[in-house]
Amino acid sequence: MKGIQIVSTGKALPEEIITNDDLSRIVDTSDEWITTRTGIKKRYRCRQENTTSLAVNAARNAVKQADINTDDIGAVIVATSTAENAFPSTAAIVQKELGLSENVLAFDLSSACTGFLHALNVGHALLNSTDYKYILLIGSEQMSKIIDYTDRSTCVLFGDGAGAVLIKADDNMYEQINYTRGNEDVLVCKGLGAQDAYVQMNGNAVFRFAVDVLKQGIDEILKKSDMTIADIDYIVCHQANERIINHVKKKYPGHEDKFYVNIAEYGNTSAASIPIALDELAEKGCLNKGRKLILAGFGAGLSWSCALIET
């Protein structure tokens, strides 16, 4: 089995920025309250944009960075829980808008905040079982349309955005582990036809769950890869809450600076958070060949996943 090489990355964000002060004018909260509890300072919100347009733009940016023949893209996978349509898939529209060949596998994957990592696992499997040269993975979310802006426990957390990663097979390191714990109580958003189709969350339970499974996932992927935390260059966790990441950091003294954090700028963008972070790392020149990264995500399901990749 071959590993995965990140060929290029891209991201797309709405034009409108919503600050903590903006939210304090519509719900009982404040910049100090939000910042100390979450680390979030602002987030983006769609007005003219939507999940599909963000996915298209992030994908276009990733493809442009790669400078490849788009006929070599064999699959498009969009991780999202906020698609415009039950069908057709967001991925199918990305295929059309990017002018990709019709000989493309295109589908959406719904797995909440763990979605991008699940898409990565599927992409790896496809690269090793087909003749696809490249696969386009996208996390795109318009979380603002499933948020109740009278609920201050959730409306302060989420933002809209998209990230895209173009991958190909390579002879480098790749390991991934996935977990699912069926749960409809801690974190849920009802679907088509539901009158209250908004994110409902037990924040304390999610916090405890996230801290536990991130530590478990990181430790287990290191063991599976026969590596230690000292061998890792960056750890990119799903950006749900800075306090969650800070709690996990403390479990690895001396390696705290390896945890990449950007939640202050974007809030929780669900399936888009990890690919947005990867695009930022790429822009900073941090994904040079040979770098070892741990990607760790968690979300509704309850589900969690951890991958170790070598750039």
C-alpha positions, -999 to +999 in steps of 0.1 A: +000+000+000+013+034-010+010+065+011-003+099+003+015+130-010-002+164-006+003+180-040-014+213-033-039+231-011-065+258-013-091+276+007-121+299+003-138+321+027-169+344+026-165+381+024-184+389+056-165+387+089-185+384+122-166+395+152-174+387+189-186+422+193-210+418+164-225+387+182-228+406+214-253+429+197-277+400+190-272+376+219-262+379+255-224+375+252-192+395+250-158+394+234-142+385+267-167+357+274-162+341+240-124+345+239-117+331+273-140+300+267-132+293+231-102+313+218-124+325+189-122+362+179-140+362+146-156+339+120-168+342+084-205+341+074-220+335+040-242+361+024-238+357-014-217+325-010-228+290+000-213+256+006-211+248-031-194+281-042-169+279-013-161+243-023-156+253-060-133+282-051-112+262-027-109+234-052-100+259-080-073+274-058-058+240-050-058+229-087-042+262-097-014+258-072-007+223-085-004+233-122-016+198-134-037+185-162-071+183-147-079+153-169-057+134-144-081+140-115-099+108-109-122+116-080-137+146-062-149+140-026-166+168-007-169+164+031-199+185+042-230+184+064-245+216+049-249+209+012-275+230-007-291+199-021-300+164-009-290+157-045-271+163-068-240+162-047-218+193-041-189+173-056-208+169-089-212+207-091-175+211-084-168+187-113-189+208-136-176+242-125-139+231-127-145+217-162-133+182-151-137+152-173-170+133-170-149+102-163-147+113-126-160+098-094-177+126-075-197+123-043-203+140-009-194+125+024-214+135+055-195+129+088-197+163+105-164+176+119-146+143+112-156+145+076-124+156+060-104+128+077-129+102+066-126+116+031-088+113+034-091+077+043-114+070+013-091+089-009-062+068+002-081+036-005-091+048-040-055+057-049-045+022-039-073+004-057-077+024-090-055+040-116-065+075-104-035+099-105-049+126-084-079+129-060-094+162-049-105+163-013-127+192-001-142+202+033-168+229+028-194+241+053-220+268+056-225+263+093-244+296+097-275+281+081-278+254+108-271+277+137-297+291+161-286+327+167-306+329+199-285+301+214-253+317+226-237+283+235-235+274+198-238+306+177-205+319+189-186+287+179-191+282+142-180+298+110-183+292+073-154+283+049-138+256+027-105+240+023-092+217-005-063+193-008-051+176-039-035+143-032-017+115-051-001+082-041+035+081-031+060+058-013+059+076+020+044+071+054+007+069+059-014+054+087-049+061+098-073+049+125-110+056+128-136+052+156-173+056+159-195+056+190-232+059+180-247+088+199-277+110+192-277+130+224-244+149+228-242+166+193-270+165+168-285+184+139-318+171+125-322+167+088-345+174+059-380+183+069-372+189+105-385+222+119-356+226+144-328+216+121-302+235+141-270+223+159-279+211+194-249+204+217-241+194+252-209+215+254-195+200+286-199+165+272-184+174+239-154+190+257-147+159+278-151+136+248-128+157+226-100+159+251-101+121+257-103+110+221-076+134+208-051+121+233-062+085+226-060+090+188-026+107+189-011+080+212-025+051+191-014+065+157+021+070+171+021+034+184+008+021+151+035+040+132+062+030+156+070+066+163+071+091+192+059+126+195+095+138+190+093+125+154+064+147+145+067+181+130+031+194+133-002+182+149-033+196+132-064+190+153-099+199+143-103+235+154-134+233+176-122+251+208-088+264+217-093+252+253-097+216+240-064+218+221-047+235+251-057+206+274-043+181+249-011+200+245-004+197+282-002+159+278+029+163+256+053+186+276+080+201+255+061+196+223+033+221+227+045+243+198+038+214+174+001+219+178-012+242+150-040+266+162-059+291+140-094+290+155-092+326+165-095+336+129-122+312+117-142+296+145-152+260+141-157+254+104-165+217+109-152+196+080-133+226+066-111+232+096-083+208+089-079+215+052-079+253+059-052+247+085-032+226+059-035+255+034-021+279+059+008+256+067+015+253+030+015+291+026+040+293+055+063+268+037+058+242+064+048+213+042+082+207+027+090+171+017+097+148+046+076+166+072+055+143+094+021+155+104-006+141+126-041+151+117-067+145+144-104+151+141-136+144+161-172+152+157-208+142+158-215+105+155-197+104+179-167+098+156-130+105+157-101+098+134-063+103+134-039+101+105-002+103+103+011+115+069+045+124+055+046+153+031 
